[in-house]
Amino acid sequence: MAFFDKYKFQISKITEGDHYRMFTSAFLHVDYNHLFLNLFTLFLFSNQVLIKTGSVGYIFIYIISLLSGSYFALLYHKNEPFYSAVGASGAVTGIVYSSILLYPEMKLVMLFFPIPLPGYVFGIAYLLYSIYGMKKNIGNIGHTAHFGGAIAGLFSTIFINPSVLFNDLWIIIILISPLLYFFYSSDKKN
């Protein structure tokens, strides 16, 4: 448990200077189910990203998404010193959104909604759910890491493969619309 406590994401420890926790927390998981879910999601979406970006591009997207997810969580929860998290949520979500952007024609089927949906519809719905989860503090889920990782996955994919700007600009606009909504709704509260 001391190892877990030393490397997990925790606001108070990071603001005191343990910045390595923003990276190391991604290699810790609550239990085997948590680890399995992250690995299974990577299994489903990684190949598409590897094909279009290569292994260096894939690692770049993964690490940028991981760090962006952690950074967004740090900013969002900055006034909650005891907030802590573990898992590769930001990195995994970044790979999912990269895959959606690179293959907008992909269809996704959810267990609770067994009708194939275009990937970008899932992308929008998941980001909106993440915003809702952040604002309502729903469950023991890293909604902020998911949100930050997804946005980083989109922008790092555009950086690596700028042709998506010309081929699928409308998909990019649709996928970043929840980001614009989040910042607009946050500004109205302040």
Buried (B, 14 or more C-beta within 10 A) or exposed (E): EEEEEBBBBBBEBBEEEBEEBBBBBBEBBEEEEBBEBBBEBBEEBBEBBBEBBEEEBBEBBBBBBBBBBBBBBBEBBEEEBEBBBBBBBBBBBBBBBBBBBBBBEBEBEEEEEEEEBBBBBBBBBBBBBBBEBBEEEEEEBBBBBBBBBBBBBBBBBBEBBEEBEEEBEEBBEBBBEBBEBBEEEEEEEE
